[in-house]
Amino acid sequence: MGIQELIHKPESKTLEFKRDISSPEKIIRTIVAFANTAGGTILIGIEDGSKKIIGIPDPLEQEERLANLISDCISPAMIPDIEILPWHDTNLIAIKVYPGAARPHFIKSMGLDNGTYIRVGSTNRKADKTFIEDCRLLSRNEAYDEQPMPHLGMDEIDTQYLNECFSDLWHIGSKELRNLRITTTHQGREVPTTGGVLLFGKNRNHHFPDARIQMARFAGSDKSQIAEMNEFNEYPVKAIESAIAFIKRLSSEGVKIGEVRRKVLHAFPPAATREAVINSVVHADYSQRGSPIRIAIFDDRMEIENPGLLPSGLSIEDILAGLSKLRNRVIGRVFNELGLIEQWGSGIQRILSAFEAAGVMAPKFEETGTHFRVTFYRKKISHPKIDSKNQKILDLLKQYGSLSTKDIAKKLKLTTRAARSRLLSLSGHGLILESGSGPNDPTRRYHLTGRTF
């Protein structure tokens, strides 16, 4: 990206402007914060507010000074790219910082606990002990929800409910529990993992009191008046279904009577809603205390917010491009086996596709405080866009009445996954319906709803 493009961008999670290096401690703090989160670029020689280009005198000397400061002040050692950029009759300095492989990085003089910073929006914030511990786990290629809970016995896991969830797939024995990392071996004995307790623990609410979904419908466009509220602290699979039902009931926009059946019209594409709720559960940071998942429905929008910033190394731009990192590997693995999620990194794309197809304003994704939030808007911007392949699916269903995913994939020469993604999109804006007992039902078929645009 060129200087001109960068200058026209606002300061963000991955971009900061500095007039000069007269306050090197601030630059060092930003470098540490960038390295601990998603990387970023510091442009030196530009006014922070006005973005007026001032330039840097003696750029070679300043470049050497910066390199020495970074080497002397930051631990573990890191080597960002420092580049002198000619600009008309002056020069700028760009420091390109990459996500650190040896996180957490910290300022040596302040120590690990006080000198570790992260980037939140366009600000640097001191990292808490939870973040530092997460970095240590990642350095060992471990996830928080894979950690053993040695003070608990195997009777903590609700095996009856667990087998109900997997009844269409297989019976869960000790081998399957270990393969799914619901349990692990610790000091010679089998114990539940954090993820196992979060998903299937009989006393999960005692061990993780904030692992719940809080929901509210507000009258108007702010939080001044609550119309209805609820809270779901069931097992996560059940809580997801309860939350989605709550959203559908309180965000419907009327009923359309067709020739064969009546259909409730929803303010937000159902497929996108389901994806966002599941994502909030899969990617929540359960090590944060006092931070449940919160869903707020307003007259003009819906906000779905979960504790935890994006995993280190990811930015909003990355996830919009389809990149993904799984914070909770146990939860992700179990949800994948249950058919609740399909392919890493594809969820955001399906949400965007559902909104584009429905002709609704694109959702907003943001990090706020120590949380991640997605906002769905009700505002219609155009008629849904149906491309040629999706239209062919509709034509096939009209011709045959109903088809399975494999039927459609074969007729359109698509992979089963690609066909499933398109079917989810069409279902999301109400053009087709699914029939079957669940996502893993081999007899599941699709039918037209009769809805047209």
C-alpha positions as CSV (number, residue, x, y, z in Angstrom):
1,M,0.0,0.0,0.0
2,G,1.4,3.4,-1.0
3,I,1.9,6.5,1.2
4,Q,-1.0,8.3,-0.4
5,E,-3.4,5.4,0.4
6,L,-2.1,5.2,4.0
7,I,-2.5,8.9,4.6
8,H,-6.1,8.8,3.7
9,K,-6.8,6.0,6.2
10,P,-7.7,6.8,9.8
11,E,-5.5,5.5,12.6
12,S,-6.6,2.0,13.5
13,K,-5.6,-1.3,14.9
14,T,-2.9,-1.6,12.3
15,L,-2.0,2.0,11.5
16,E,-0.5,4.9,13.5
17,F,1.0,8.3,12.5
18,K,3.8,10.0,14.4
19,R,5.2,13.5,13.9
20,D,8.7,12.5,14.9
21,I,10.6,10.3,17.4
22,S,10.9,12.9,20.1
23,S,8.8,10.5,22.3
24,P,10.4,7.2,21.6
25,E,8.6,5.5,24.5
26,K,5.3,6.0,22.7
27,I,6.7,4.5,19.5
28,I,8.1,1.5,21.4
29,R,4.7,1.0,23.1
30,T,3.0,0.9,19.7
31,I,5.5,-1.5,18.3
32,V,4.9,-3.9,21.2
33,A,1.1,-3.5,20.9
34,F,1.3,-4.2,17.1
35,A,3.5,-7.2,17.6
36,N,1.2,-8.7,20.2
37,T,-2.0,-8.3,18.1
38,A,-2.3,-8.1,14.3
39,G,0.9,-6.3,13.3
40,G,0.7,-2.8,11.8
41,T,2.5,0.2,10.3
42,I,3.8,3.3,12.0
43,L,4.4,6.3,9.6
44,I,6.8,8.8,11.1
45,G,6.9,12.4,9.7
46,I,3.2,13.0,9.6
47,E,1.1,15.1,12.0
48,D,-1.2,12.8,14.0
49,G,-4.3,14.9,13.7
50,S,-4.1,17.0,10.5
51,K,-2.1,14.3,8.6
52,K,0.1,17.1,7.3
53,I,3.4,15.7,5.9
54,I,6.3,17.2,7.8
55,G,9.0,14.8,6.9
56,I,12.0,13.5,8.8
57,P,15.4,15.3,8.9
58,D,18.5,13.0,8.8
59,P,16.5,9.9,8.0
60,L,19.5,7.6,8.0
61,E,20.4,8.7,11.5
62,Q,16.8,8.4,12.7
63,E,16.5,4.9,11.2
64,E,19.6,3.7,13.1
65,R,18.3,5.2,16.3
66,L,15.0,3.4,15.9
67,A,16.7,0.1,15.2
68,N,18.8,0.5,18.4
69,L,15.8,1.5,20.5
70,I,13.8,-1.6,19.3
71,S,16.8,-3.9,20.0
72,D,17.5,-2.4,23.5
73,C,13.9,-1.9,24.7
74,I,11.8,-4.9,23.6
75,S,11.9,-8.5,24.7
76,P,11.7,-11.1,23.2
77,A,13.9,-9.7,20.4
78,M,12.0,-8.7,17.2
79,I,13.1,-7.3,13.9
80,P,10.4,-5.1,12.2
81,D,11.0,-3.6,8.8
82,I,12.2,0.0,8.9
83,E,12.1,1.8,5.6
84,I,12.9,5.3,4.5
85,L,10.3,6.6,2.0
86,P,11.2,9.5,-0.2
87,W,8.3,12.0,-0.4
88,H,8.8,15.1,-2.7
89,D,11.6,17.1,-1.1
90,T,11.7,15.2,2.2
91,N,11.5,11.7,3.6
92,L,9.2,9.6,5.9
93,I,10.1,6.5,7.9
94,A,7.8,3.5,7.9
95,I,8.0,0.8,10.6
96,K,6.3,-2.3,9.5
97,V,5.6,-4.6,12.5
98,Y,4.5,-8.2,12.0
99,P,2.6,-10.3,14.6
100,G,5.3,-11.7,16.9
101,A,6.0,-15.5,16.9
102,A,7.4,-15.2,20.4
103,R,4.5,-13.4,22.0
104,P,4.0,-11.7,24.4
105,H,6.5,-9.0,23.6
106,F,7.0,-6.4,26.4
107,I,9.1,-3.3,27.3
108,K,12.1,-4.6,29.2
109,S,12.3,-1.7,31.6
110,M,8.7,-2.3,32.7
111,G,8.8,-6.1,32.9
112,L,6.4,-8.7,31.6
113,D,3.4,-7.9,33.8
114,N,3.5,-4.1,33.3
115,G,5.2,-3.7,29.9
116,T,3.0,-5.9,27.7
117,Y,0.6,-3.9,25.5
118,I,-2.1,-4.8,23.0
119,R,-3.7,-2.8,20.3
120,V,-7.5,-2.1,20.7
121,G,-8.8,0.1,17.9
122,S,-6.4,3.0,17.5
123,T,-5.2,2.8,21.1
124,N,-2.5,0.9,23.0
125,R,-3.7,-0.8,26.2
126,K,-1.8,-2.6,28.9
127,A,-2.5,-6.3,28.6
128,D,-4.0,-8.2,31.5
129,K,-2.7,-11.5,33.0
130,T,-5.3,-13.4,31.0
131,F,-3.8,-12.2,27.7
132,I,-0.3,-13.0,28.8
133,E,-1.3,-16.5,29.8
134,D,-3.0,-17.0,26.5
135,C,0.2,-16.1,24.7
136,R,2.1,-18.6,26.8
137,L,-0.4,-21.3,25.8
138,L,-0.2,-20.4,22.1
139,S,3.6,-20.6,22.4
140,R,3.1,-24.2,23.5
141,N,0.6,-24.7,20.7
142,E,-2.2,-25.1,23.2
143,A,-5.7,-23.5,23.6
144,Y,-7.4,-22.4,26.7
145,D,-10.3,-24.8,26.3
146,E,-7.8,-27.7,25.9
147,Q,-6.4,-27.3,29.4
148,P,-7.1,-30.0,32.0
149,M,-9.3,-29.4,35.0
150,P,-7.5,-31.9,37.4
151,H,-9.7,-31.1,40.4
152,L,-12.7,-32.6,38.6
153,G,-13.5,-36.2,38.0
154,M,-14.9,-37.9,34.9
155,D,-18.4,-37.9,36.5
156,E,-18.5,-34.1,35.8
157,I,-19.2,-34.8,32.1
158,D,-22.9,-35.4,31.3
159,T,-22.3,-38.4,29.1
160,Q,-26.1,-38.9,28.6
161,Y,-26.6,-35.5,27.1
162,L,-23.3,-35.8,25.2
163,N,-24.5,-39.0,23.5
164,E,-27.9,-37.4,22.7
165,C,-26.0,-34.8,20.8
166,F,-24.0,-37.4,18.9
167,S,-26.8,-39.9,18.5
168,D,-26.9,-39.5,14.7
169,L,-23.2,-40.0,14.4
170,W,-21.7,-42.5,16.9
171,H,-21.7,-43.6,20.5
172,I,-19.2,-41.7,22.6
173,G,-16.8,-43.8,24.5
174,S,-13.5,-43.0,26.2
175,K,-11.6,-43.0,22.9
176,E,-13.9,-40.5,21.3
177,L,-13.8,-38.3,24.4
178,R,-10.0,-38.1,24.1
179,N,-10.1,-37.6,20.3
180,L,-12.5,-34.7,20.7
181,R,-10.4,-33.4,23.6
182,I,-13.4,-33.4,25.9
183,T,-11.1,-35.2,28.3
184,T,-7.3,-35.5,28.5
185,T,-4.7,-37.4,30.5
186,H,-3.2,-35.5,33.4
187,Q,-0.6,-37.0,35.7
188,G,-1.7,-40.5,34.8
189,R,-5.5,-40.1,35.1
190,E,-8.3,-39.0,32.8
191,V,-9.8,-35.6,33.6
192,P,-12.2,-33.2,31.8
193,T,-10.8,-30.3,29.8
194,T,-12.0,-26.8,30.1
195,G,-13.8,-27.2,26.8
196,G,-15.4,-30.4,27.9
197,V,-16.8,-28.8,31.0
198,L,-17.9,-25.7,29.1
199,L,-19.8,-27.9,26.6
200,F,-21.0,-30.9,28.7
201,G,-20.2,-30.2,32.4
202,K,-23.0,-31.0,34.8
203,N,-21.8,-28.1,37.0
204,R,-20.6,-25.8,34.2
205,N,-22.5,-22.8,35.6
206,H,-20.6,-23.1,38.8
207,H,-17.2,-23.4,37.2
208,F,-17.9,-20.8,34.4
209,P,-20.8,-18.6,35.6
210,D,-20.3,-16.1,32.7
211,A,-20.6,-18.8,30.0
212,R,-24.1,-17.8,29.1
213,I,-26.1,-15.7,26.6
214,Q,-27.9,-12.6,27.8
215,M,-30.5,-11.2,25.5
216,A,-32.8,-8.2,25.4
217,R,-35.2,-6.5,23.1
218,F,-35.1,-2.7,23.5
219,A,-37.9,-0.3,22.5
220,G,-36.3,2.2,20.1
221,S,-32.7,2.5,19.0
222,D,-31.0,2.8,22.4
223,K,-30.9,0.9,25.7
224,S,-33.1,3.3,27.7
225,Q,-36.2,1.1,27.7
226,I,-36.2,-2.7,27.9
227,A,-39.2,-4.4,26.2
228,E,-38.2,-8.0,27.0
229,M,-35.1,-9.8,28.2
230,N,-34.0,-13.4,28.8
231,E,-30.9,-15.3,29.7
232,F,-29.8,-18.8,28.5
233,N,-27.3,-20.6,30.6
234,E,-28.1,-24.1,29.2
235,Y,-25.5,-26.3,27.6
236,P,-24.1,-24.3,24.6
237,V,-25.8,-26.3,21.9
238,K,-29.2,-25.8,23.6
239,A,-28.5,-22.1,24.4
240,I,-27.7,-21.4,20.7
241,E,-31.1,-22.8,19.7
242,S,-32.9,-20.9,22.4
243,A,-31.1,-17.6,21.4
244,I,-32.0,-18.1,17.8
245,A,-35.6,-18.7,18.6
246,F,-35.7,-15.5,20.8
247,I,-34.3,-13.5,17.9
248,K,-36.7,-14.9,15.4
249,R,-39.7,-14.2,17.6
250,L,-38.7,-10.7,18.4
251,S,-37.4,-9.6,15.0
252,S,-40.1,-10.8,12.7
253,E,-41.6,-8.4,10.2
254,G,-44.9,-9.9,9.5
255,V,-46.3,-13.0,7.7
256,K,-46.5,-13.7,4.0
257,I,-49.3,-16.0,2.9
258,G,-48.3,-18.1,-0.1
259,E,-50.3,-20.6,-2.2
260,V,-49.3,-23.5,0.0
261,R,-47.9,-22.3,3.3
262,R,-47.6,-19.2,5.4
263,K,-44.1,-17.8,6.0
264,V,-42.8,-15.5,8.7
265,L,-40.6,-12.8,7.3
266,H,-37.6,-11.9,9.5
267,A,-35.7,-8.6,9.8
268,F,-32.4,-10.4,9.5
269,P,-31.4,-13.3,7.2
270,P,-31.9,-16.4,9.3
271,A,-28.8,-18.1,8.0
272,A,-26.7,-15.1,8.9
273,T,-28.3,-14.9,12.4
274,R,-27.5,-18.5,13.1
275,E,-23.9,-18.2,11.9
276,A,-23.3,-15.1,14.0
277,V,-24.8,-16.6,17.2
278,I,-22.7,-19.8,16.7
279,N,-19.6,-17.8,16.0
280,S,-20.1,-15.8,19.2
281,V,-20.1,-19.1,21.2
282,V,-17.2,-20.7,19.4
283,H,-14.9,-17.7,19.5
284,A,-15.7,-16.2,22.9
285,D,-12.9,-15.8,25.4
286,Y,-14.2,-17.8,28.4
287,S,-11.2,-16.9,30.5
288,Q,-12.7,-13.4,30.9
289,R,-14.8,-13.0,34.0
290,G,-17.9,-10.9,34.2
291,S,-18.4,-11.0,30.4
292,P,-21.2,-13.2,29.1
293,I,-22.3,-13.2,25.4
294,R,-24.8,-10.4,24.9
295,I,-27.4,-10.0,22.1
296,A,-29.3,-6.7,21.9
297,I,-32.2,-6.2,19.5
298,F,-33.2,-2.7,18.6
299,D,-35.8,-1.2,16.2
300,D,-33.1,-0.6,13.6
301,R,-30.4,-3.2,14.3
302,M,-29.2,-6.2,16.3
303,E,-25.8,-6.3,18.1
304,I,-24.2,-9.7,18.9
305,E,-21.2,-9.3,21.2
306,N,-18.8,-11.8,22.8
307,P,-15.9,-11.4,25.2
308,G,-12.5,-11.5,23.6
309,L,-10.8,-9.5,20.9
310,L,-9.8,-11.2,17.6
311,P,-7.1,-13.8,18.2
312,S,-3.6,-12.5,18.0
313,G,-2.5,-11.9,14.4
314,L,-6.0,-11.1,13.0
315,S,-7.6,-7.8,12.1
316,I,-11.1,-7.0,10.9
317,E,-9.7,-6.8,7.3
318,D,-8.3,-10.3,7.7
319,I,-11.6,-11.9,8.8
320,L,-13.5,-10.1,6.0
321,A,-11.0,-11.6,3.6
322,G,-11.8,-15.1,4.9
323,L,-8.9,-15.6,7.3
324,S,-9.7,-17.3,10.6
325,K,-8.0,-18.6,13.8
326,L,-9.8,-20.8,16.2
327,R,-9.6,-19.6,19.8
328,N,-11.4,-22.6,21.3
329,R,-10.3,-25.8,19.6
330,V,-12.4,-28.2,21.7
331,I,-15.6,-26.2,21.1
332,G,-14.7,-25.8,17.4
333,R,-14.0,-29.5,17.0
334,V,-17.2,-30.6,18.6
335,F,-19.3,-28.1,16.7
336,N,-17.7,-29.2,13.5
337,E,-18.6,-32.8,14.2
338,L,-22.1,-31.8,15.0
339,G,-22.5,-29.9,11.8
340,L,-22.9,-26.5,13.5
341,I,-19.9,-25.1,11.7
342,E,-18.4,-26.3,8.5
343,Q,-15.2,-24.7,7.3
344,W,-12.8,-22.5,9.3
345,G,-13.0,-18.9,8.0
346,S,-16.2,-19.4,6.0
347,G,-18.7,-18.1,8.5
348,I,-18.1,-14.4,7.9
349,Q,-18.3,-14.9,4.2
350,R,-21.7,-16.7,4.6
351,I,-23.0,-13.8,6.7
352,L,-21.9,-11.2,4.1
353,S,-23.4,-13.3,1.3
354,A,-26.7,-13.7,3.0
355,F,-27.0,-9.9,3.6
356,E,-26.0,-9.1,0.0
357,A,-28.4,-11.6,-1.4
358,A,-31.2,-10.2,0.8
359,G,-30.4,-6.6,-0.3
360,V,-29.8,-5.5,3.3
361,M,-27.1,-3.1,4.5
362,A,-23.8,-5.0,5.2
363,P,-23.1,-5.9,8.8
364,K,-20.5,-4.1,10.8
365,F,-17.7,-6.0,12.5
366,E,-15.7,-4.2,15.3
367,E,-13.6,-4.7,18.4
368,T,-14.8,-2.6,21.3
369,G,-13.0,-2.6,24.6
370,T,-12.1,-6.3,25.2
371,H,-15.0,-7.6,23.1
372,F,-15.9,-8.4,19.5
373,R,-19.2,-7.2,18.1
374,V,-21.2,-7.7,14.9
375,T,-24.1,-5.4,14.1
376,F,-26.9,-6.4,11.8
377,Y,-28.9,-3.6,10.3
378,R,-32.5,-3.7,9.1
379,K,-32.1,-1.1,6.3
380,K,-32.9,-2.5,2.9
381,I,-30.6,-1.2,0.1
382,S,-31.6,-3.1,-3.0
383,H,-33.4,-6.2,-4.2
384,P,-31.6,-9.5,-3.5
385,K,-28.9,-10.5,-6.0
386,I,-29.3,-14.0,-7.4
387,D,-26.3,-15.1,-9.5
388,S,-26.7,-17.6,-12.3
389,K,-25.7,-20.7,-10.2
390,N,-28.2,-19.8,-7.4
391,Q,-30.9,-19.2,-10.1
392,K,-30.1,-22.7,-11.5
393,I,-30.6,-24.2,-8.0
394,L,-34.0,-22.5,-7.8
395,D,-34.9,-23.7,-11.3
396,L,-33.9,-27.3,-10.4
397,L,-36.0,-27.2,-7.3
398,K,-39.0,-25.9,-9.3
399,Q,-38.5,-28.7,-11.8
400,Y,-38.0,-31.6,-9.3
401,G,-39.9,-30.4,-6.3
402,S,-37.1,-31.3,-3.8
403,L,-33.5,-32.3,-4.0
404,S,-30.7,-33.2,-1.6
405,T,-27.4,-31.3,-1.3
406,K,-25.6,-34.2,-3.2
407,D,-28.2,-34.0,-6.0
408,I,-27.7,-30.3,-6.5
409,A,-23.9,-30.6,-6.3
410,K,-23.9,-33.3,-9.0
411,K,-26.2,-31.5,-11.3
412,L,-24.3,-28.2,-11.1
413,K,-20.8,-29.9,-11.0
414,L,-20.0,-28.3,-7.6
415,T,-18.4,-29.8,-4.5
416,T,-20.8,-30.8,-1.8
417,R,-19.4,-28.0,0.4
418,A,-19.9,-25.3,-2.3
419,A,-23.5,-26.5,-2.9
420,R,-24.2,-26.4,0.8
421,S,-22.9,-22.9,1.1
422,R,-25.2,-21.7,-1.7
423,L,-28.1,-23.5,-0.2
424,L,-27.5,-21.8,3.2
425,S,-27.5,-18.4,1.4
426,L,-30.8,-19.1,-0.4
427,S,-32.3,-20.4,2.8
428,G,-31.0,-17.3,4.6
429,H,-33.2,-14.9,2.5
430,G,-36.2,-17.2,2.5
431,L,-36.2,-18.6,-1.0
432,I,-35.9,-22.3,0.1
433,L,-36.7,-24.5,3.0
434,E,-34.9,-27.5,4.5
435,S,-36.6,-30.6,5.6
436,G,-34.8,-33.2,7.8
437,S,-34.0,-33.9,11.4
438,G,-30.7,-32.0,11.5
439,P,-27.6,-30.9,9.6
440,N,-26.3,-34.5,9.5
441,D,-29.5,-36.1,8.4
442,P,-28.6,-37.9,5.1
443,T,-32.3,-37.6,3.9
444,R,-32.3,-33.8,4.3
445,R,-33.8,-32.1,1.2
446,Y,-34.6,-28.6,0.0
447,H,-37.8,-27.1,-1.3
448,L,-38.9,-23.8,-2.8
449,T,-40.8,-21.5,-0.4
450,G,-42.7,-19.7,-3.1
451,R,-41.2,-16.4,-2.1
452,T,-40.2,-14.1,-5.0
453,F,-38.6,-10.7,-5.3
